[in-house]
Amino acid sequence: MRAPTSQDNLWVAAGDGQLDRVKELIEGGMDVNSHDQFGYTAMHAAVSYNQTEIVKYLLDKGADVNVEDFDKDTPLFVAETVEMAQILLDRGADPKKVNEDGFTPALTAFQEGWKEVAEYLANITKEVLPTEDLEDISLAHVQHDNNDEDYDPEVANKMQEIINRIEEQGGEFANEEELREMVTKLLLEELRKTKIDLSVLLKKIEKLGEGTYGIVYKAQNRETNEVVALKRIRLDNEEEGVPCTAIREISLLKELKHPNILRLYDVLHTEKKLTLIFEYLDSDLKKFLDSYGGDIDVLTLKQLMYQLLKGIAFCHAHRVLHRDLKPQNLLINKKGELKLGDFGLARAYGIPVRSYSHEVVTLWYRAPDVLMGSRQYSTSIDLWSAGCIFAEMASGRPLFPGNSISDQLQRIFKVLGTPTEETWPKVSQLPEYKRDFEIFPRIPLETLLPKLDSLGIDLLKRLLEYPPEKRITASDALQHPYFDELRKKEQTIENNGHIKETR
């Protein structure tokens, strides 16, 4: 992994909505148009995450509205809303720009599933949008439409051979759809005998969202009808090759086989993209909590937390830090099985602990030592996140929903008390520690989380210890008396801590 730079901080701050931090960096002399190693700029980050105020600020400070990344994409290519597209166009964005793949912003928006943006831009440029998904298997492969990032010469040639064979045998079809079905059927038979990219077997159903470094789709195996999740990573820079985050996720998940960790089925690597095929789960913890109005019963809470700690304990036993635990990254199926997902920021750790970037983990679940600039951390970072998630499940709302690093720290201090050298030895030596932190007393957690009994409160306190070395480990947390009932059940029947079926 490359060493963190000040530009990384600007990019992260812009995407994370930290306007004060962005202003601090720009006014401190940072080039508003500077790229990181992968060609990204603060504008790309702010537009991609729909940070309207930051986009306007960057433009006012001289940001180039048509700045390109290494794939020749300008910020307009990553605008997901019409409002954002309008802001960029008003400032001179070029709607007819063509990127390295031969796509315009309108065509890119169509491909990504941002239909309102695609139609809005196409109306301006007078483009005619396709009538079907460019990346779905179709006769575009046969017609050598190599602007399609799924275009594969071997697949195209194989399909053409099949069509020629059908024509030689006098095959007749009522329409293109009927022909496509026959070609697909015969192609699957051919692919079983070859090493051609098997992503052609998978039909995308819908876009699920964007992860750390790629777009995630729900897809179906055309042959078996099995539903899977695809994480598609575009290889923007040929010299850089596969992104380090992708390599990391692949290498770690191949080793992490556990009922509470998302299973990686396969990896498909072509010249222009990398596709990871995962098991598909119906929901995530955030959606699950929302479906119950944030009010889940105590047993369900306990079972979910038990599964979360099992997954974390397995990671840590294999010397892996997840580093980005949050409800959106905890997947749940209809059987109530919880699994850790999105290992894009995860990494193996060793002894002694190396110095890591502190720009990791979503702000609300970030440990205070990391917030104050510590780069010497280990498994404790994941246990703090687990504690925040535990409290959120118990109350139905985030425990520390900060909107900036300073606000995040203040929210933590208001609940747990402002740390001192007595409560947290050497805290004043952390890089971002401030001697003028406002002093707050500690609030009893029982008053905030009445759903937790005394054992649950004790476990939460151990997870939210200020000194990282004092935080309970995942393996010890699993042995906490709070889970006595579940451990006894495990000794009598085989289960993975499943909860009742979700709605």
C-alpha positions as CSV (number, residue, x, y, z in Angstrom):
1,M,0.0,0.0,0.0
2,R,1.3,3.4,-0.9
3,A,2.2,5.8,1.9
4,P,-0.5,8.3,2.7
5,T,-0.1,11.9,1.5
6,S,-1.6,15.2,2.2
7,Q,-3.6,14.9,-1.0
8,D,-5.2,11.8,0.3
9,N,-6.4,13.8,3.3
10,L,-8.0,16.4,0.9
11,W,-9.6,13.7,-1.2
12,V,-11.0,11.9,1.9
13,A,-12.2,15.1,3.5
14,A,-14.0,16.2,0.3
15,G,-15.7,12.9,-0.1
16,D,-16.5,12.7,3.6
17,G,-18.2,16.1,3.7
18,Q,-15.6,17.7,6.0
19,L,-15.9,21.2,4.6
20,D,-13.9,22.8,7.5
21,R,-11.0,20.3,6.8
22,V,-11.2,21.0,3.1
23,K,-11.0,24.8,3.7
24,E,-8.1,24.3,6.1
25,L,-6.1,22.3,3.5
26,I,-6.8,24.6,0.6
27,E,-6.2,27.8,2.6
28,G,-3.0,26.2,3.8
29,G,-1.7,26.2,0.3
30,M,-2.7,22.8,-1.2
31,D,-3.3,22.8,-4.9
32,V,-7.1,22.4,-5.4
33,N,-6.5,20.6,-8.7
34,S,-3.8,18.1,-7.5
35,H,-4.2,14.4,-8.3
36,D,-3.3,11.5,-6.2
37,Q,-1.4,8.5,-7.6
38,F,-4.6,7.1,-9.2
39,G,-5.6,10.4,-10.8
40,Y,-8.4,11.3,-8.4
41,T,-9.0,14.9,-7.3
42,A,-11.0,16.5,-4.5
43,M,-13.6,17.5,-7.2
44,H,-14.1,13.9,-8.3
45,A,-14.5,12.8,-4.6
46,A,-16.9,15.6,-3.7
47,V,-19.1,15.1,-6.8
48,S,-19.1,11.3,-6.5
49,Y,-20.4,11.6,-2.9
50,N,-22.8,14.4,-3.8
51,Q,-21.1,16.9,-1.4
52,T,-22.7,20.0,-3.0
53,E,-21.3,22.7,-0.7
54,I,-17.8,21.3,-1.0
55,V,-18.1,21.2,-4.8
56,K,-19.2,24.9,-4.9
57,Y,-16.3,25.8,-2.5
58,L,-13.7,24.0,-4.6
59,L,-15.0,25.7,-7.8
60,D,-14.9,29.1,-6.1
61,K,-11.3,28.4,-5.2
62,G,-10.4,27.7,-8.8
63,A,-11.0,24.0,-9.2
64,D,-11.0,22.9,-12.9
65,V,-14.5,21.7,-13.6
66,N,-13.1,19.6,-16.5
67,V,-10.2,18.1,-14.6
68,E,-9.5,14.6,-15.8
69,D,-8.5,11.5,-13.8
70,F,-6.3,8.8,-15.4
71,D,-9.4,7.3,-17.2
72,K,-10.1,10.7,-18.8
73,D,-13.2,11.1,-16.7
74,T,-14.1,14.6,-15.6
75,P,-16.2,15.2,-12.5
76,L,-19.4,15.3,-14.7
77,F,-18.8,11.5,-15.3
78,V,-19.4,10.8,-11.7
79,A,-22.4,13.1,-11.1
80,E,-25.3,10.9,-9.8
81,T,-27.9,13.6,-9.5
82,V,-29.4,16.1,-12.0
83,E,-28.7,18.9,-9.4
84,M,-25.0,18.1,-9.3
85,A,-24.9,17.9,-13.1
86,Q,-26.5,21.3,-13.3
87,I,-24.0,22.8,-11.0
88,L,-21.1,21.5,-13.0
89,L,-22.7,22.5,-16.4
90,D,-23.3,26.0,-15.0
91,R,-19.6,26.3,-14.3
92,G,-18.6,25.1,-17.7
93,A,-18.5,21.3,-17.6
94,D,-18.2,19.8,-21.1
95,P,-21.2,17.4,-21.6
96,K,-19.7,16.1,-24.9
97,K,-16.4,15.0,-23.4
98,V,-15.4,11.5,-24.3
99,N,-13.4,9.4,-21.9
100,E,-10.8,6.7,-22.5
101,D,-13.5,4.1,-23.1
102,G,-15.2,6.2,-25.7
103,F,-18.1,7.1,-23.4
104,T,-19.7,10.5,-22.9
105,P,-21.1,11.6,-19.5
106,A,-24.6,10.7,-20.6
107,L,-23.6,7.2,-21.8
108,T,-21.7,6.7,-18.6
109,A,-24.6,7.7,-16.5
110,F,-26.9,5.3,-18.4
111,Q,-24.4,2.5,-17.9
112,E,-24.2,3.2,-14.1
113,G,-28.0,3.2,-13.8
114,W,-28.3,7.0,-13.1
115,K,-31.2,7.3,-15.6
116,E,-32.4,10.8,-14.7
117,V,-28.9,12.2,-15.2
118,A,-28.4,10.2,-18.4
119,E,-31.7,11.5,-19.9
120,Y,-30.9,15.1,-18.7
121,L,-27.5,15.1,-20.3
122,A,-28.6,13.3,-23.5
123,N,-31.3,16.0,-24.0
124,I,-28.6,18.6,-23.9
125,T,-26.2,16.8,-26.3
126,K,-28.9,15.3,-28.5
127,E,-27.5,11.8,-27.9
128,V,-29.6,8.7,-28.4
129,L,-29.3,6.4,-25.4
130,P,-29.2,2.6,-25.8
131,T,-32.3,0.6,-25.1
132,E,-30.6,-2.1,-23.0
133,D,-27.7,-2.5,-20.5
134,L,-24.4,-2.0,-22.3
135,E,-22.8,-4.6,-20.1
136,D,-25.5,-7.3,-20.5
137,I,-24.6,-10.1,-22.9
138,S,-26.0,-9.2,-26.3
139,L,-25.2,-9.1,-30.0
140,A,-23.0,-6.1,-29.2
141,H,-20.3,-8.7,-28.5
142,V,-20.8,-10.2,-32.0
143,Q,-20.9,-6.7,-33.6
144,H,-17.5,-6.0,-32.0
145,D,-18.8,-3.0,-30.0
146,N,-15.5,-2.6,-28.3
147,N,-16.5,0.6,-26.6
148,D,-18.4,-1.7,-24.2
149,E,-16.1,-2.5,-21.3
150,D,-17.5,-6.1,-21.3
151,Y,-16.4,-6.6,-24.8
152,D,-14.1,-9.7,-25.1
153,P,-12.6,-10.6,-28.5
154,E,-12.6,-14.3,-27.6
155,V,-16.2,-14.3,-26.5
156,A,-17.2,-12.3,-29.6
157,N,-15.3,-14.7,-31.9
158,K,-16.9,-17.7,-30.2
159,M,-20.4,-16.2,-30.5
160,Q,-19.8,-15.4,-34.2
161,E,-18.7,-19.0,-34.8
162,I,-22.0,-20.2,-33.2
163,I,-24.1,-17.8,-35.3
164,N,-22.3,-19.0,-38.4
165,R,-23.0,-22.6,-37.4
166,I,-26.7,-21.8,-36.8
167,E,-27.0,-20.1,-40.2
168,E,-25.2,-23.1,-42.0
169,Q,-27.8,-25.4,-40.4
170,G,-30.6,-23.2,-41.7
171,G,-31.7,-22.0,-38.3
172,E,-34.5,-19.4,-38.4
173,F,-35.5,-17.1,-35.6
174,A,-38.5,-14.9,-35.1
175,N,-36.5,-12.0,-33.6
176,E,-33.2,-11.0,-32.2
177,E,-34.2,-12.0,-28.7
178,E,-34.9,-15.6,-29.8
179,L,-31.5,-15.6,-31.6
180,R,-29.8,-14.2,-28.5
181,E,-31.3,-17.0,-26.3
182,M,-30.0,-19.7,-28.6
183,V,-26.6,-18.2,-28.9
184,T,-26.3,-17.8,-25.2
185,K,-27.3,-21.4,-24.6
186,L,-24.7,-22.7,-27.0
187,L,-22.1,-20.3,-25.8
188,L,-22.4,-21.6,-22.2
189,E,-21.6,-25.0,-23.5
190,E,-18.5,-23.7,-25.2
191,L,-17.4,-21.7,-22.2
192,R,-17.3,-24.8,-20.0
193,K,-14.5,-26.1,-22.2
194,T,-12.4,-22.9,-22.2
195,K,-10.8,-20.4,-19.9
196,I,-12.8,-17.4,-21.4
197,D,-14.0,-14.8,-18.9
198,L,-17.0,-16.5,-17.3
199,S,-18.6,-13.2,-16.3
200,V,-20.6,-13.6,-19.5
201,L,-22.5,-16.3,-17.5
202,L,-23.8,-13.6,-15.2
203,K,-26.8,-11.3,-15.9
204,K,-26.9,-8.1,-13.9
205,I,-30.2,-7.5,-12.2
206,E,-29.7,-4.2,-10.4
207,K,-27.1,-1.9,-9.0
208,L,-26.8,-2.3,-5.3
209,G,-24.4,0.5,-4.5
210,E,-20.7,1.5,-4.5
211,G,-18.2,0.1,-2.1
212,T,-14.7,1.2,-1.2
213,Y,-13.3,0.9,-4.7
214,G,-16.0,-0.6,-7.0
215,I,-19.6,-0.8,-8.0
216,V,-21.7,-3.7,-6.6
217,Y,-24.4,-5.4,-8.6
218,K,-27.0,-8.1,-7.9
219,A,-26.6,-10.7,-10.6
220,Q,-27.9,-14.1,-11.6
221,N,-26.1,-17.0,-13.1
222,R,-27.8,-17.7,-16.4
223,E,-27.1,-21.4,-16.2
224,T,-28.0,-22.2,-12.6
225,N,-30.2,-19.2,-11.7
226,E,-28.2,-18.7,-8.5
227,V,-28.2,-15.1,-7.3
228,V,-24.8,-13.6,-6.5
229,A,-23.3,-10.2,-5.8
230,L,-20.7,-8.8,-8.3
231,K,-18.1,-6.2,-7.3
232,R,-16.8,-4.7,-10.4
233,I,-13.5,-2.8,-10.4
234,R,-12.4,-0.9,-13.4
235,L,-8.6,-1.0,-14.0
236,D,-8.2,2.7,-14.7
237,N,-4.4,2.9,-14.9
238,E,-2.7,0.1,-16.8
239,E,0.7,0.9,-15.3
240,E,-0.7,0.6,-11.8
241,G,-2.6,-2.6,-12.6
242,V,-5.0,-4.0,-10.1
243,P,-5.8,-1.6,-7.3
244,C,-4.0,-2.5,-4.0
245,T,-7.3,-2.4,-2.2
246,A,-8.7,-5.1,-4.6
247,I,-5.6,-7.3,-4.2
248,R,-5.9,-6.9,-0.5
249,E,-9.6,-7.9,-0.4
250,I,-9.0,-10.9,-2.7
251,S,-6.0,-12.2,-0.8
252,L,-7.7,-11.8,2.6
253,L,-11.1,-13.3,1.7
254,K,-9.5,-16.3,0.1
255,E,-8.1,-17.2,3.5
256,L,-11.1,-16.1,5.6
257,K,-13.7,-18.9,5.3
258,H,-16.1,-18.6,8.2
259,P,-20.0,-18.6,8.5
260,N,-19.9,-14.9,9.6
261,I,-17.7,-13.6,6.8
262,L,-19.0,-13.0,3.3
263,R,-17.9,-15.7,1.0
264,L,-15.9,-14.9,-2.2
265,Y,-16.8,-17.4,-4.9
266,D,-14.5,-16.4,-7.7
267,V,-12.4,-13.7,-9.3
268,L,-12.6,-12.8,-12.9
269,H,-9.8,-10.7,-14.4
270,T,-9.8,-9.2,-17.8
271,E,-7.8,-6.4,-19.4
272,K,-10.2,-3.6,-18.5
273,K,-11.8,-4.8,-15.3
274,L,-11.7,-7.1,-12.3
275,T,-14.9,-8.8,-11.1
276,L,-15.3,-10.4,-7.7
277,I,-18.2,-12.8,-7.3
278,F,-19.6,-13.0,-3.8
279,E,-22.5,-14.8,-2.1
280,Y,-25.6,-12.6,-2.2
281,L,-27.3,-11.5,1.0
282,D,-30.7,-9.8,1.0
283,S,-30.0,-6.9,3.3
284,D,-27.5,-5.2,5.6
285,L,-27.7,-4.3,9.3
286,K,-28.7,-0.7,8.7
287,K,-31.6,-1.7,6.5
288,F,-32.5,-4.5,9.0
289,L,-32.6,-2.0,11.8
290,D,-34.6,0.5,9.7
291,S,-37.2,-2.2,8.9
292,Y,-37.9,-2.5,12.6
293,G,-37.9,1.2,13.2
294,G,-34.7,0.7,15.2
295,D,-36.5,-1.3,17.8
296,I,-35.3,-4.9,17.8
297,D,-35.9,-7.3,20.6
298,V,-33.2,-8.1,23.2
299,L,-32.6,-11.7,22.0
300,T,-32.2,-10.6,18.4
301,L,-29.8,-7.9,19.5
302,K,-27.8,-10.4,21.5
303,Q,-27.7,-12.9,18.6
304,L,-26.6,-10.3,16.1
305,M,-23.8,-9.0,18.4
306,Y,-22.6,-12.6,19.0
307,Q,-22.3,-13.2,15.3
308,L,-20.5,-9.9,14.7
309,L,-17.9,-10.7,17.4
310,K,-17.5,-14.2,15.9
311,G,-16.6,-12.8,12.6
312,I,-14.2,-10.2,14.1
313,A,-12.6,-12.9,16.3
314,F,-12.0,-15.1,13.3
315,C,-10.4,-12.2,11.4
316,H,-8.2,-11.3,14.3
317,A,-7.2,-14.9,14.8
318,H,-5.9,-14.8,11.2
319,R,-4.1,-11.5,11.8
320,V,-6.5,-9.4,9.8
321,L,-7.9,-6.0,10.8
322,H,-11.2,-5.1,9.0
323,R,-10.8,-1.3,9.7
324,D,-14.2,-0.3,8.3
325,L,-16.9,-1.9,10.4
326,K,-20.3,-0.2,10.1
327,P,-23.9,-1.4,9.8
328,Q,-23.8,-1.0,6.0
329,N,-20.9,-3.5,5.8
330,L,-22.6,-6.1,7.9
331,L,-24.8,-8.2,5.6
332,I,-27.8,-10.2,6.7
333,N,-29.9,-12.8,4.9
334,K,-33.5,-14.0,5.5
335,K,-32.2,-16.6,7.9
336,G,-30.8,-13.9,10.1
337,E,-27.2,-14.8,9.4
338,L,-24.9,-11.8,9.8
339,K,-21.6,-11.7,7.8
340,L,-18.8,-9.2,7.6
341,G,-18.4,-7.7,4.2
342,D,-16.5,-5.0,2.2
343,F,-12.9,-5.8,3.2
344,G,-11.6,-3.1,0.9
345,L,-9.8,-1.3,3.7
346,A,-8.9,-4.5,5.6
347,R,-5.3,-5.5,6.0
348,A,-3.1,-8.1,7.6
349,Y,-1.2,-6.9,10.7
350,G,2.0,-8.1,12.2
351,I,4.1,-7.7,15.3
352,P,5.4,-5.1,15.9
353,V,2.4,-3.1,14.8
354,R,3.2,-1.0,11.8
355,S,2.4,2.6,11.3
356,Y,-0.9,2.8,9.3
357,S,-2.8,5.7,7.8
358,H,-5.4,7.2,10.2
359,E,-7.7,8.0,7.3
360,V,-9.7,4.8,7.7
361,V,-13.1,3.7,9.1
362,T,-16.3,5.7,8.6
363,L,-16.3,8.7,11.0
364,W,-19.1,7.6,13.3
365,Y,-17.4,4.3,14.1
366,R,-13.8,5.5,14.3
367,A,-11.8,5.0,17.5
368,P,-10.8,8.2,19.4
369,D,-7.1,7.2,19.2
370,V,-7.4,7.1,15.4
371,L,-9.3,10.4,15.4
372,M,-6.5,12.0,17.2
373,G,-3.9,10.9,14.7
374,S,-2.6,7.6,16.2
375,R,-1.0,5.4,13.5
376,Q,0.0,2.7,16.0
377,Y,-3.0,0.5,16.3
378,S,-4.1,-3.1,16.2
379,T,-7.3,-5.2,16.7
380,S,-8.6,-2.6,19.1
381,I,-9.8,-0.4,16.2
382,D,-12.4,-3.0,15.2
383,L,-13.6,-3.5,18.8
384,W,-14.4,0.2,19.2
385,S,-16.4,0.0,16.0
386,A,-18.2,-3.1,17.3
387,G,-19.1,-1.2,20.5
388,C,-20.6,1.7,18.5
389,I,-22.6,-0.8,16.5
390,F,-23.7,-2.6,19.7
391,A,-25.0,0.7,21.1
392,E,-26.7,1.5,17.8
393,M,-28.6,-1.8,17.8
394,A,-29.7,-1.2,21.4
395,S,-31.0,2.3,20.8
396,G,-31.9,2.4,17.2
397,R,-29.7,5.4,16.5
398,P,-26.0,6.0,16.0
399,L,-24.1,6.6,19.3
400,F,-21.7,9.2,18.0
401,P,-23.0,10.7,14.7
402,G,-20.3,13.4,14.2
403,N,-20.1,15.5,11.1
404,S,-16.4,16.3,11.4
405,I,-13.4,15.0,13.3
406,S,-13.7,17.7,15.9
407,D,-17.4,17.2,16.3
408,Q,-16.9,13.4,16.4
409,L,-14.5,13.7,19.3
410,Q,-16.7,16.1,21.2
411,R,-19.7,13.7,20.9
412,I,-17.6,10.9,22.3
413,F,-16.3,13.1,25.1
414,K,-19.9,14.2,26.0
415,V,-20.8,10.6,26.6
416,L,-17.6,9.0,27.9
417,G,-16.1,12.1,29.5
418,T,-13.1,14.1,28.2
419,P,-10.0,11.9,28.6
420,T,-7.2,12.9,30.9
421,E,-3.8,11.4,31.6
422,E,-5.4,9.6,34.5
423,T,-8.1,8.0,32.5
424,W,-6.0,7.5,29.3
425,P,-2.2,7.5,29.9
426,K,-0.2,9.2,27.2
427,V,-3.3,10.6,25.5
428,S,-1.6,14.1,25.4
429,Q,1.1,12.6,23.2
430,L,-1.3,11.8,20.3
431,P,-0.6,14.1,17.2
432,E,-4.1,15.7,17.1
433,Y,-4.6,16.0,20.9
434,K,-5.6,19.5,22.0
435,R,-5.0,20.8,25.5
436,D,-8.0,23.0,25.2
437,F,-10.5,20.2,24.6
438,E,-13.8,21.1,26.4
439,I,-14.2,19.2,29.6
440,F,-17.3,17.0,29.9
441,P,-18.2,14.6,32.7
442,R,-19.0,10.9,31.9
443,I,-22.6,10.0,31.5
444,P,-23.9,6.6,32.8
445,L,-24.4,4.4,29.7
446,E,-27.5,2.9,31.4
447,T,-29.4,6.2,31.0
448,L,-28.8,6.2,27.3
449,L,-29.3,2.5,26.6
450,P,-32.2,1.2,28.8
451,K,-32.5,-1.9,26.6
452,L,-29.2,-3.2,27.8
453,D,-29.1,-5.0,31.1
454,S,-26.1,-4.7,33.5
455,L,-24.1,-7.4,31.6
456,G,-24.8,-5.7,28.3
457,I,-23.6,-2.3,29.8
458,D,-20.5,-4.0,31.2
459,L,-19.6,-5.5,27.8
460,L,-20.2,-2.1,26.1
461,K,-17.9,-0.3,28.6
462,R,-15.2,-2.9,27.8
463,L,-15.5,-2.3,24.1
464,L,-15.5,1.5,24.5
465,E,-12.4,1.8,26.7
466,Y,-10.3,4.9,25.8
467,P,-6.9,3.2,26.0
468,P,-6.7,0.8,23.1
469,E,-4.8,-1.8,25.0
470,K,-7.6,-1.9,27.6
471,R,-10.4,-2.7,25.1
472,I,-11.7,-6.2,25.4
473,T,-10.6,-8.6,22.6
474,A,-13.2,-10.2,20.3
475,S,-12.4,-13.7,21.6
476,D,-12.7,-12.5,25.2
477,A,-16.0,-10.7,24.4
478,L,-17.5,-13.9,23.1
479,Q,-16.8,-15.4,26.6
480,H,-18.5,-12.5,28.4
481,P,-21.4,-13.5,30.7
482,Y,-23.7,-11.4,28.5
483,F,-23.6,-14.4,26.0
484,D,-23.9,-17.2,28.5
485,E,-27.3,-18.2,27.2
486,L,-26.2,-18.4,23.6
487,R,-23.0,-20.3,24.4
488,K,-25.1,-22.9,26.3
489,K,-27.4,-23.3,23.3
490,E,-24.4,-23.8,21.0
491,Q,-23.2,-26.6,23.2
492,T,-26.5,-28.5,22.7
493,I,-27.4,-27.8,19.1
494,E,-25.5,-26.9,15.9
495,N,-26.2,-23.4,15.0
496,N,-24.4,-20.2,13.9
497,G,-26.3,-17.8,16.1
498,H,-29.1,-17.4,13.5
499,I,-31.9,-15.1,14.4
500,K,-35.5,-15.3,13.4
501,E,-36.3,-14.7,9.7
502,T,-36.4,-11.1,8.6
503,R,-39.4,-9.4,7.2
